[in-house]
Amino acid sequence: MEYKDYYKILGLERGASEAEIKKAFRKLAHKYHPDISKEKDAETKFKDVNEAYQTLSDPEKKAAYDQLGQRAEGSNFEPPPGWGGFSAGSGGFEGFDFGGGGFDFADLFAHMGRGASRKRAGEDIEATVDITPEQAFNGTAVGLSLREPEQDSSGRIRNVSKKLEVKIPAGTISGQRMRLVGKGGIGHNGGPNGNLYITVNIIEGGRFKVEGRDVYVSLPLTDYEAVLGAEVVVPMLSGKRISVKVPAGTNAGKRIRIPGKGFPNKKGSPGDMYLLVSIEVPTNPSDEEKELYRKLSEVSKFNPRETS
């Protein structure tokens, strides 16, 4: 069988602590999760990361693995006779041929202590959901299709499909992390299930853009509205509309701030709403409109290209 360097797979030095092992697993499991990863060979790497974690997170298996010492990755390996208190025909590996093709390095540790009654918590699962600004502001429910690691009765790790509906509370901001207790991997031998951690990502949608708790809305104006000023009606994330006064002489690129109309904040001030002004002109003006623009060009002294 081929030797696997589980510490190297998790990016750790030998002697890493339990906390370091768990932290590395969470990071890599999220990076290579087949449902969200764009990495090459993500599914294979995800399996290797799970395999490494299953061994190094178990004190008994980790001690046995450390007993083997460091070897070259992929080198040929065969357990010495009576190693670790386990030997073919006299312990947890009875019936297996270490030299055959049907028994690999993962099996060596997956079958250690098979049948033991020690409880183990299920694995925590990381997932990311994309929602629109409107969904984040008003709250929504999203369906997730997850593949979680599960250990079968023989100790092998396999991915199991799981569908779940998750409620996103109103006012959730981008980057917010939610914990769903007990919705992660299934516990072993009566142990508790792991947790599901969901990171919310707000995507740009239509006229709205969200930064933190602030909301940005595009506000197109006609040239005469910008020159003379106007009272306009603009949409809000709540679905309602609000009337806003645009001051005379408003230029394109100006930001009009509406305090407190952004995302709510239970622990402080709410975000603000900003109107981003752009100037739009008619692409197919009528003859009457063209005549008015001609008259304006004759009487106007304004030249935006002049510099002071």
C-alpha positions in Angstrom: 0.0 0.0 0.0 1.1 3.6 -0.5 2.0 5.8 2.4 0.1 9.1 2.8 1.5 12.1 4.7 -1.7 13.3 6.4 0.1 16.3 8.0 1.2 17.4 4.5 -2.3 17.0 3.1 -3.6 19.4 5.8 -0.7 21.8 5.4 0.5 21.1 9.0 3.8 20.3 10.8 4.0 17.1 12.7 3.0 17.6 16.3 0.1 20.0 15.4 -2.4 20.5 18.1 -6.0 19.4 18.0 -7.2 23.0 17.4 -4.7 23.4 14.5 -5.9 20.2 12.9 -9.5 21.2 13.1 -8.8 24.7 11.8 -6.9 23.4 8.8 -9.6 20.9 8.0 -12.4 23.5 8.1 -10.4 25.8 5.8 -9.5 23.0 3.2 -12.9 21.3 3.4 -14.5 24.7 2.4 -11.8 25.3 -0.3 -12.2 21.9 -2.0 -15.9 21.2 -1.3 -17.2 19.9 -4.7 -20.4 21.9 -4.5 -18.6 25.3 -4.5 -14.9 24.7 -5.4 -13.5 25.7 -8.8 -10.1 24.0 -8.0 -8.9 21.3 -10.2 -9.5 17.8 -8.9 -11.5 19.3 -6.0 -13.4 16.1 -5.2 -10.2 14.0 -4.9 -8.6 16.6 -2.7 -11.7 16.9 -0.6 -11.6 13.1 -0.1 -7.9 13.2 0.9 -8.6 16.1 3.4 -11.4 14.1 5.0 -9.3 11.0 5.2 -6.4 12.9 6.8 -8.8 14.6 9.3 -10.5 11.3 10.3 -7.1 9.9 11.3 -5.5 12.9 13.0 -8.6 14.1 14.8 -8.9 10.7 16.6 -6.4 10.5 19.5 -6.0 6.7 19.1 -5.5 6.8 15.4 -3.2 9.8 15.5 -1.0 8.1 18.1 -0.8 5.1 15.9 -0.1 7.2 12.8 2.6 9.2 14.6 4.2 5.9 15.7 4.9 5.1 12.0 7.2 8.1 11.7 7.7 10.3 8.6 8.1 8.6 5.3 8.1 9.7 1.6 4.7 10.5 0.2 3.5 7.6 -2.0 6.3 5.3 -0.9 5.5 1.6 -0.5 4.3 0.8 3.0 3.5 -2.4 5.0 2.8 -2.4 8.7 5.4 -4.3 10.8 4.2 -7.5 12.5 2.1 -6.7 15.6 2.3 -3.0 14.9 0.2 -0.9 17.2 -1.4 -3.9 18.7 -3.1 -4.8 15.4 -2.0 -7.5 13.1 -3.5 -9.5 10.3 -5.4 -12.4 11.6 -5.2 -11.3 15.3 -7.0 -8.0 15.6 -8.9 -5.2 14.0 -7.4 -6.1 10.6 -8.3 -9.8 10.5 -9.1 -11.1 7.0 -7.3 -8.3 5.2 -4.2 -8.8 3.1 -1.9 -5.8 3.6 0.0 -6.6 0.4 -3.1 -7.0 -1.8 -4.9 -4.4 -3.9 -8.1 -4.5 -1.8 -6.7 -2.9 1.3 -5.2 0.7 1.2 -3.6 3.0 3.6 -6.9 4.6 4.6 -8.3 1.2 5.5 -5.5 0.7 8.0 -6.8 3.5 10.2 -10.5 3.3 9.3 -10.6 -0.2 10.9 -8.7 0.7 14.0 -11.0 0.4 17.0 -13.9 -0.7 14.7 -16.9 -1.5 16.9 -15.7 0.7 19.7 -18.5 2.5 21.6 -16.7 5.9 21.9 -19.0 8.7 20.8 -17.8 11.2 18.2 -19.4 14.4 17.0 -20.1 14.8 13.3 -18.1 17.0 11.1 -18.9 20.7 10.7 -19.9 21.8 7.2 -19.2 25.1 5.5 -21.4 26.5 2.7 -21.8 29.8 0.9 -25.1 31.1 -0.5 -25.6 34.0 -3.0 -28.7 36.2 -2.5 -29.9 39.4 -4.0 -30.0 42.7 -2.1 -33.8 42.5 -1.9 -33.6 39.0 -0.4 -31.0 40.1 2.1 -33.0 43.1 3.2 -36.4 41.4 3.4 -35.3 37.9 4.4 -35.7 34.8 2.3 -35.5 31.0 2.2 -32.8 29.3 0.1 -32.5 25.6 -0.8 -29.1 24.0 -0.3 -27.8 20.8 -1.8 -24.8 19.6 0.2 -22.5 16.7 0.1 -21.3 15.9 3.6 -18.7 13.3 4.7 -20.1 10.3 6.5 -18.4 7.3 7.9 -20.0 3.9 7.2 -19.9 0.8 9.4 -16.6 -0.3 7.9 -15.0 3.0 8.7 -14.8 4.3 5.2 -15.5 8.0 4.4 -18.1 8.6 1.7 -20.0 11.7 0.6 -23.7 11.7 1.1 -26.1 14.1 -0.7 -28.3 16.2 1.6 -31.0 18.8 0.8 -31.9 21.5 3.2 -33.9 24.7 3.3 -32.3 27.6 5.2 -34.0 30.8 6.3 -32.0 33.9 5.9 -33.2 36.6 8.4 -34.2 40.1 7.2 -31.4 42.5 7.4 -28.6 40.0 6.8 -25.5 41.7 5.4 -22.8 40.3 3.0 -20.2 38.2 4.8 -22.4 37.4 7.7 -21.9 33.8 9.0 -24.8 31.8 10.3 -24.6 28.7 12.5 -27.2 25.9 12.2 -26.6 23.6 15.2 -26.9 19.9 14.4 -27.3 20.4 10.7 -23.8 19.3 9.8 -22.3 15.8 9.5 -23.9 12.9 11.3 -22.4 11.9 14.6 -20.8 8.5 15.2 -21.8 5.9 17.8 -24.5 8.2 19.2 -22.4 11.4 19.2 -24.0 14.7 18.3 -24.3 16.0 14.8 -21.9 18.6 13.6 -22.9 22.2 12.8 -23.6 23.8 9.4 -21.9 27.2 8.9 -23.4 29.4 6.1 -21.7 32.5 4.8 -24.0 34.9 3.0 -22.8 36.7 -0.2 -25.0 39.5 -1.5 -24.7 39.9 -5.3 -25.5 43.0 -7.3 -29.1 43.0 -8.5 -30.6 45.5 -10.9 -30.3 49.1 -9.7 -29.2 48.1 -6.2 -25.7 47.6 -4.8 -24.9 46.9 -1.2 -21.7 47.8 0.7 -21.8 46.8 4.4 -25.1 48.3 5.6 -25.3 51.0 3.0 -27.4 50.7 -0.2 -26.6 52.4 -3.5 -29.3 53.0 -6.1 -28.8 54.3 -9.6 -30.8 57.5 -10.3 -31.0 58.5 -13.9 -32.2 62.1 -14.5 -33.1 64.1 -17.6 -30.9 67.0 -18.5 -33.6 69.5 -17.6 -34.3 67.8 -14.2 -30.6 68.1 -13.4 -30.5 71.8 -14.4 -33.8 72.9 -12.9 -34.1 70.5 -10.0 -36.9 68.0 -9.5 -38.8 65.8 -7.2 -38.5 62.2 -8.2 -39.7 58.9 -6.9 -37.1 56.1 -6.3 -37.5 52.5 -5.2 -36.2 51.0 -1.9 -35.2 47.5 -1.0 -38.3 47.1 1.1 -40.4 47.3 -2.1 -41.8 50.8 -1.1 -41.0 54.0 -2.9 -39.8 57.3 -1.6 -40.0 60.9 -2.9 -36.7 62.7 -3.1 -35.9 66.3 -4.0 -33.1 66.7 -6.4 -31.4 70.2 -6.1 -31.0 72.4 -9.2 -27.6 72.1 -10.9 -27.0 68.5 -10.0 -24.2 66.9 -12.0 -23.7 63.4 -13.1 -21.8 61.4 -10.5 -23.2 63.2 -7.5 -24.3 61.1 -4.6 -27.5 62.1 -2.8 -27.6 60.7 0.8 -30.8 59.5 2.4 -29.9 58.8 6.1 -31.1 55.6 7.8 -32.7 54.0 4.8 -30.0 51.3 4.4 -29.8 48.0 6.2 -31.1 47.9 9.8 -28.6 47.4 12.7 -29.8 45.9 16.0 -26.6 47.0 17.8 -26.2 50.5 16.4 -27.2 53.0 13.7 -28.7 51.7 10.4 -27.0 52.1 7.1 -27.7 54.9 4.6 -29.2 55.0 1.1 -27.2 56.7 -1.6 -28.6 57.8 -5.0 -26.0 57.7 -7.7 -26.9 60.4 -10.3 -26.5 59.9 -14.0 -27.8 62.2 -16.8 -29.7 60.6 -19.7 -30.6 62.3 -22.9 -33.3 61.3 -25.4 -31.9 59.0 -28.1 -34.7 59.6 -30.5 -36.0 63.2 -29.8 -39.1 64.6 -31.6 -38.8 67.5 -34.0 -40.2 69.8 -31.3 -37.6 68.7 -28.8 -34.8 69.2 -31.3 -36.0 72.7 -32.0 -36.0 73.5 -28.2 -32.4 72.1 -27.9 -31.3 74.3 -30.9 -32.7 77.4 -29.2 -31.0 76.4 -26.0 -27.7 76.0 -27.8 -28.1 79.5 -29.2 -28.8 81.3 -25.9 -26.7 79.2 -23.5 -23.2 80.5 -22.5 -22.4 77.2 -20.7 -19.4 75.3 -21.9 -18.5 72.2 -19.8 -15.1 71.9 -21.6 -13.8 75.3 -20.5 -11.4 75.2 -17.6 -11.1 78.0 -15.1 
